[in-house]
Amino acid sequence: MDAEWVVGIAAGAIAAVSGMKIANDKVKFNKRESQEQEIMNEFIVPFLPDVMGFYQLEVLGKDPFSTVDKEKLVDGIYRLSDKEAYRRFDRHGALFHMRAFPELAKSERQELLHFLFWYLDFVNNILEDVLNQTDPRIREAKLLEKQFAAWFICHEELQGDAPDSVLELIRHSSYFADALKEIEAGVFRELMADEELRSERRGNFARIIFQAFEMEACSEAELEAIQQFHEHFNKRYTHRNKGLIRF
């Protein structure tokens, strides 16, 4: 009888502890959900439409560099990126990278791409948690993050002798979208965070992008961009060192 009583007490205690844990976990989940919704309202909803304007470039036929108020966009994002409450949702150090060059992002196209890449890297984690998984904005934002990286890396590679070819890449990003989808997001993140690694691999990365671009290119401007890339690649990478670049 005493043994049954002890077992009953133990079982009751275990049930009580288990119930408390479930309740605590639910409170934590609700708090996290509330914080993510707050980030959506103040850090994503006000800025994401302008950022996504780059994704719609081909449809709209406009240059987002000239239509987006870069100073207002960068200042608004930068001001909020230092909020302590955001840091627990920053899985890959995006906020740290974003805060490294806000002034350059307002004046230089290349650094704006760098800045917006890290903005989307943070935002995409929140979108996945808050939105329905079938929401097309998740897919579009993930692809645009990769496009920002591709534009930035190709611009860095070609800025010395073929900068106009990168503008054609930006205008016709759908040409190489499938190639980007085959590359894991972590690869782009690694390249964007490490200048030395990027320098080592960007030649081959640019070759991958332009090979996909060349498959679809048809206009005179597009074909000229391809020609500029080939001239750059053949001049920069001799037969000897072409084998050394890797991706």
C-alpha positions as CSV (number, residue, x, y, z in Angstrom):
1,M,0.0,0.0,0.0
2,D,2.8,2.4,1.0
3,A,4.6,1.5,-2.3
4,E,1.5,2.3,-4.3
5,W,1.1,5.6,-2.5
6,V,4.7,6.5,-3.2
7,V,4.4,5.6,-6.9
8,G,1.2,7.7,-7.1
9,I,2.9,10.7,-5.6
10,A,5.9,10.3,-8.0
11,A,3.6,10.0,-11.0
12,G,1.7,13.1,-10.0
13,A,4.9,15.0,-9.5
14,I,6.1,14.0,-13.0
15,A,2.8,15.0,-14.6
16,A,2.9,18.3,-12.8
17,V,6.5,19.0,-14.0
18,S,5.7,17.9,-17.5
19,G,2.6,20.2,-17.5
20,M,4.7,23.1,-16.3
21,K,7.3,22.5,-19.1
22,I,4.6,22.4,-21.8
23,A,3.1,25.6,-20.4
24,N,6.6,27.3,-20.3
25,D,7.4,26.2,-23.8
26,K,4.1,27.6,-25.0
27,V,4.8,30.9,-23.4
28,K,8.3,31.0,-25.0
29,F,6.8,30.1,-28.4
30,N,4.1,32.8,-28.1
31,K,6.7,35.4,-27.1
32,R,9.0,34.5,-30.0
33,E,6.0,34.6,-32.4
34,S,5.1,38.0,-31.1
35,Q,8.6,39.3,-31.5
36,E,8.9,38.0,-35.0
37,Q,5.6,39.7,-35.9
38,E,7.0,42.9,-34.5
39,I,10.1,42.6,-36.7
40,M,7.8,42.0,-39.7
41,N,5.8,45.2,-38.9
42,E,8.7,47.6,-38.3
43,F,11.7,46.1,-40.2
44,I,10.3,44.2,-43.1
45,V,6.9,45.6,-44.2
46,P,8.3,49.2,-44.6
47,F,11.4,48.3,-46.6
48,L,10.9,45.0,-48.4
49,P,8.7,46.3,-51.2
50,D,11.5,48.7,-52.3
51,V,14.1,45.9,-52.0
52,M,11.9,43.5,-54.0
53,G,11.7,46.2,-56.8
54,F,15.0,44.7,-57.9
55,Y,13.3,41.3,-58.4
56,Q,10.6,43.0,-60.6
57,L,13.2,44.8,-62.8
58,E,12.6,42.8,-66.0
59,V,8.8,43.2,-65.7
60,L,8.8,46.9,-64.9
61,G,11.6,47.7,-67.3
62,K,13.1,50.2,-64.9
63,D,16.5,50.7,-63.3
64,P,16.0,50.3,-59.5
65,F,19.2,52.1,-58.8
66,S,17.6,55.3,-60.1
67,T,14.0,54.7,-58.9
68,V,14.8,53.6,-55.3
69,D,15.6,56.3,-52.7
70,K,18.9,54.7,-51.6
71,E,19.6,57.1,-48.8
72,K,16.1,56.7,-47.2
73,L,16.2,53.0,-47.7
74,V,19.6,52.4,-46.2
75,D,19.1,54.9,-43.3
76,G,15.8,53.3,-42.3
77,I,17.2,49.8,-42.3
78,Y,20.4,50.8,-40.6
79,R,18.7,52.7,-37.8
80,L,16.6,49.6,-36.8
81,S,19.3,47.0,-37.4
82,D,20.9,47.8,-34.0
83,K,17.9,46.8,-31.9
84,E,18.9,44.3,-29.3
85,A,15.7,42.4,-29.7
86,Y,16.6,41.6,-33.3
87,R,19.9,39.9,-32.5
88,R,18.4,36.6,-31.2
89,F,16.9,36.1,-34.7
90,D,20.2,36.8,-36.5
91,R,21.3,33.3,-37.4
92,H,24.2,34.2,-39.6
93,G,25.6,37.5,-38.5
94,A,23.7,39.5,-41.1
95,L,23.1,42.5,-38.8
96,F,26.8,42.7,-38.1
97,H,27.7,42.7,-41.8
98,M,25.0,45.1,-42.6
99,R,26.2,47.7,-40.1
100,A,29.7,47.7,-41.5
101,F,29.3,50.0,-44.5
102,P,26.0,52.0,-44.5
103,E,27.6,55.2,-45.9
104,L,29.1,53.4,-48.8
105,A,25.8,51.7,-49.5
106,K,24.2,55.1,-50.0
107,S,26.7,56.2,-52.6
108,E,28.1,53.1,-54.4
109,R,26.0,50.6,-56.3
110,Q,28.2,47.7,-55.5
111,E,28.0,48.3,-51.7
112,L,24.3,48.8,-51.9
113,L,24.0,45.3,-53.3
114,H,26.3,44.1,-50.5
115,F,24.1,45.8,-47.9
116,L,20.8,44.5,-49.3
117,F,22.1,41.0,-49.5
118,W,22.6,40.9,-45.8
119,Y,19.3,42.6,-45.2
120,L,17.6,39.8,-47.1
121,D,19.7,37.2,-45.4
122,F,18.2,38.3,-42.0
123,V,14.7,38.9,-43.4
124,N,14.3,35.5,-45.1
125,N,14.6,33.7,-41.7
126,I,11.7,35.8,-40.4
127,L,9.6,35.3,-43.6
128,E,9.9,31.6,-43.3
129,D,8.7,31.6,-39.7
130,V,5.8,34.1,-40.1
131,L,4.4,33.6,-43.6
132,N,2.7,30.5,-45.0
133,Q,5.3,28.3,-46.7
134,T,3.4,28.5,-50.0
135,D,3.6,32.4,-50.0
136,P,5.5,33.3,-53.2
137,R,7.3,36.1,-51.4
138,I,9.5,33.6,-49.6
139,R,10.6,32.1,-52.9
140,E,11.1,35.5,-54.6
141,A,13.1,36.9,-51.6
142,K,15.3,33.9,-51.4
143,L,16.1,34.1,-55.1
144,L,16.7,37.8,-54.9
145,E,19.2,37.3,-52.1
146,K,21.2,35.0,-54.4
147,Q,20.9,37.5,-57.2
148,F,22.3,40.3,-55.0
149,A,25.3,38.1,-54.3
150,A,25.7,37.2,-58.0
151,W,25.5,40.9,-59.1
152,F,27.9,42.0,-56.4
153,I,30.5,39.2,-57.0
154,C,30.4,39.7,-60.8
155,H,30.7,43.5,-60.5
156,E,33.7,43.0,-58.2
157,E,35.3,40.7,-60.8
158,L,34.5,42.8,-63.9
159,Q,34.5,46.4,-62.6
160,G,37.9,47.1,-64.0
161,D,37.4,46.3,-67.7
162,A,33.8,45.2,-68.3
163,P,31.4,47.0,-65.9
164,D,28.6,47.4,-68.5
165,S,28.3,43.6,-68.8
166,V,27.1,43.5,-65.2
167,L,24.3,45.9,-65.9
168,E,23.0,43.4,-68.6
169,L,23.2,40.7,-65.9
170,I,21.0,42.8,-63.6
171,R,18.5,43.5,-66.4
172,H,18.1,39.9,-67.4
173,S,18.6,37.9,-64.2
174,S,16.0,35.4,-65.2
175,Y,18.5,34.0,-67.7
176,F,20.6,32.6,-64.9
177,A,18.0,32.1,-62.2
178,D,18.1,28.3,-62.6
179,A,21.9,28.3,-62.1
180,L,21.4,30.2,-58.8
181,K,18.8,27.8,-57.5
182,E,21.3,24.9,-57.8
183,I,23.7,26.7,-55.4
184,E,23.0,26.5,-51.7
185,A,22.3,29.8,-49.9
186,G,25.2,29.0,-47.5
187,V,27.7,29.2,-50.4
188,F,26.6,32.8,-51.2
189,R,26.7,33.7,-47.5
190,E,30.2,32.3,-47.1
191,L,31.5,34.2,-50.2
192,M,29.9,37.5,-49.2
193,A,31.4,37.3,-45.7
194,D,34.9,36.5,-46.7
195,E,36.7,38.8,-49.1
196,E,39.8,36.6,-49.4
197,L,37.7,33.5,-50.3
198,R,35.6,35.6,-52.7
199,S,38.8,36.8,-54.4
200,E,39.9,33.2,-54.9
201,R,36.6,31.9,-56.3
202,R,34.9,34.8,-58.0
203,G,36.5,34.1,-61.4
204,N,34.9,30.7,-61.6
205,F,31.7,31.9,-60.1
206,A,31.4,34.7,-62.7
207,R,32.1,32.1,-65.4
208,I,29.2,29.9,-64.1
209,I,26.8,32.9,-64.2
210,F,27.9,34.1,-67.7
211,Q,27.7,30.6,-69.1
212,A,24.0,30.4,-68.0
213,F,23.4,34.0,-69.2
214,E,25.0,33.1,-72.6
215,M,22.5,30.3,-73.2
216,E,19.6,32.8,-73.3
217,A,21.3,36.0,-74.6
218,C,20.0,37.2,-77.9
219,S,20.0,41.0,-78.2
220,E,23.0,43.0,-79.4
221,A,23.6,44.4,-75.9
222,E,23.4,41.0,-74.3
223,L,25.8,39.5,-76.8
224,E,28.2,42.4,-76.3
225,A,28.1,41.7,-72.5
226,I,29.1,38.1,-73.2
227,Q,31.9,39.2,-75.4
228,Q,33.2,41.6,-72.8
229,F,33.2,38.8,-70.2
230,H,35.1,36.4,-72.4
231,E,37.7,39.0,-73.2
232,H,38.1,39.8,-69.5
233,F,38.3,36.1,-68.5
234,N,40.8,35.2,-71.2
235,K,43.0,38.2,-70.3
236,R,42.9,37.7,-66.6
237,Y,43.1,33.9,-66.4
238,T,45.8,32.4,-68.5
239,H,45.8,28.7,-69.4
240,R,48.0,28.1,-66.5
241,N,46.0,29.7,-63.8
242,K,42.5,28.8,-65.1
243,G,42.9,25.5,-63.5
244,L,43.7,27.1,-60.1
245,I,40.4,29.0,-59.7
246,R,37.7,27.0,-58.2
247,F,34.2,27.2,-56.8
